[in-house]
């Protein structure tokens, strides 16, 4: 069951206001397709087709939120500097890799709706690097 009002403290911190999660899942309550979507949520673990309408940004919003939660809870509880990873020929700790991935996702979220000065390509480059980093450090993302 969805909350009545969408809140995301991490989005508030980075001043990200045009969340597709909020717009698609929380601001379409009176749509005539709501019964169809309710059935889909029962079938697909709480999700319906709306998440696929802007899947690139929806996924990034979720992963940004989950990775921030992970970092906030794991950093200091476990040693995120213990594991080292090679990312684009640079050795870095899990902690540094997470921070870089988060920074890249933050850039994407804050600028993905801008269409001038080569911004679409900059966003694509940043988000591609973020997902690459997550792929490299993936086995260590637990505590």
C-alpha positions as CSV (number, residue, x, y, z in Angstrom):
1,X,0.0,0.0,0.0
2,X,1.4,3.4,-1.0
3,X,1.7,6.2,1.5
4,X,-0.7,9.1,1.1
5,X,2.1,11.7,0.6
6,X,5.5,11.0,-0.9
7,X,8.5,12.0,1.2
8,X,12.2,11.3,0.6
9,X,14.7,13.0,2.9
10,X,17.5,12.3,0.5
11,X,15.8,14.1,-2.4
12,X,15.0,17.0,-0.1
13,X,18.7,17.2,0.8
14,X,19.8,17.5,-2.8
15,X,16.8,19.7,-3.8
16,X,15.5,17.2,-6.3
17,X,11.9,18.1,-6.8
18,X,10.6,16.4,-9.9
19,X,10.6,12.8,-8.7
20,X,9.0,10.4,-11.2
21,X,8.3,8.1,-8.2
22,X,6.2,10.9,-6.7
23,X,4.7,12.0,-9.9
24,X,3.7,8.5,-11.2
25,X,2.9,6.6,-8.1
26,X,1.6,9.2,-5.7
27,X,0.1,11.9,-7.8
28,X,-2.1,9.8,-10.0
29,X,-4.6,8.5,-7.5
30,X,-7.7,9.5,-9.4
31,X,-6.7,8.0,-12.7
32,X,-9.3,5.7,-14.3
33,X,-6.6,3.0,-14.6
34,X,-6.2,2.7,-10.8
35,X,-8.0,-0.6,-10.5
36,X,-5.8,-2.1,-13.2
37,X,-2.7,-0.8,-11.4
38,X,-3.9,-2.2,-8.1
39,X,-4.1,-5.6,-9.6
40,X,-0.7,-5.3,-11.1
41,X,0.8,-4.3,-7.7
42,X,-0.6,-7.5,-6.3
43,X,0.9,-9.5,-9.1
44,X,4.3,-7.8,-9.3
45,X,5.4,-7.3,-5.7
46,X,3.9,-3.8,-5.1
47,X,4.8,-2.3,-8.5
48,X,2.7,-1.5,-11.6
49,X,3.4,-0.5,-15.1
50,X,3.9,3.1,-14.3
51,X,7.4,2.4,-13.0
52,X,8.3,1.4,-16.6
53,X,7.2,4.7,-18.1
54,X,10.4,6.4,-17.0
55,X,12.4,3.3,-15.9
56,X,15.8,4.9,-16.2
57,X,15.0,7.7,-13.7
58,X,12.7,5.5,-11.6
59,X,15.6,3.0,-11.1
60,X,18.1,5.7,-10.4
61,X,15.8,7.3,-7.8
62,X,15.3,3.9,-6.0
63,X,19.0,2.9,-6.2
64,X,20.1,6.4,-5.0
65,X,17.8,6.2,-2.0
66,X,18.8,2.6,-1.2
67,X,22.5,3.3,-1.6
68,X,22.2,6.4,0.6
69,X,20.4,4.3,3.3
70,X,23.0,1.6,3.0
71,X,25.8,4.2,3.4
72,X,24.2,6.0,6.3
73,X,23.7,2.8,8.2
74,X,26.8,0.8,7.3
75,X,29.4,3.6,7.4
76,X,30.9,3.4,10.8
77,X,29.2,0.1,11.7
78,X,31.4,-1.8,9.2
79,X,34.7,-0.8,7.8
80,X,33.8,0.5,4.3
81,X,37.5,1.1,3.7
82,X,38.5,-2.6,4.1
83,X,37.5,-3.7,0.6
84,X,39.5,-2.2,-2.3
85,X,38.2,-2.1,-5.8
86,X,39.8,-1.1,-9.1
87,X,37.5,1.3,-10.9
88,X,38.8,2.6,-14.2
89,X,42.4,1.8,-13.2
90,X,42.0,3.6,-9.9
91,X,42.1,1.7,-6.6
92,X,39.5,2.9,-4.2
93,X,37.7,1.8,-1.1
94,X,34.1,0.7,-1.0
95,X,33.4,3.9,0.8
96,X,35.0,6.1,-1.8
97,X,33.3,4.1,-4.6
98,X,29.9,4.5,-3.0
99,X,30.4,8.2,-2.6
100,X,31.5,8.6,-6.2
101,X,28.5,6.6,-7.4
102,X,26.1,8.6,-5.3
103,X,27.7,11.9,-6.5
104,X,27.1,10.7,-10.1
105,X,23.5,9.7,-9.5
106,X,22.9,13.0,-7.7
107,X,24.2,14.9,-10.8
108,X,21.9,12.8,-13.1
109,X,18.9,13.4,-10.9
110,X,19.5,17.2,-10.6
111,X,20.3,17.7,-14.3
112,X,18.5,15.0,-16.4
113,X,15.8,17.5,-17.5
114,X,18.3,20.0,-18.9
115,X,18.7,20.0,-22.6
116,X,21.4,22.6,-23.3
117,X,25.2,22.7,-23.2
118,X,25.6,19.0,-23.8
119,X,23.9,18.2,-20.6
120,X,22.1,15.0,-21.8
121,X,25.5,13.5,-22.7
122,X,27.0,14.6,-19.4
123,X,24.1,13.0,-17.5
124,X,24.5,9.8,-19.6
125,X,28.2,9.6,-18.8
126,X,27.7,10.2,-15.1
127,X,24.9,7.6,-14.7
128,X,26.8,5.1,-16.8
129,X,29.8,5.5,-14.5
130,X,27.5,5.2,-11.4
131,X,26.0,1.9,-12.6
132,X,29.5,0.6,-13.6
133,X,30.8,1.4,-10.0
134,X,27.8,-0.3,-8.5
135,X,28.4,-3.4,-10.6
136,X,32.0,-3.5,-9.4
137,X,31.3,-3.1,-5.7
138,X,28.1,-5.1,-5.8
139,X,29.4,-8.2,-3.9
140,X,30.4,-6.0,-0.9
141,X,27.0,-4.3,-0.6
142,X,25.8,-6.0,2.6
143,X,26.2,-5.6,6.3
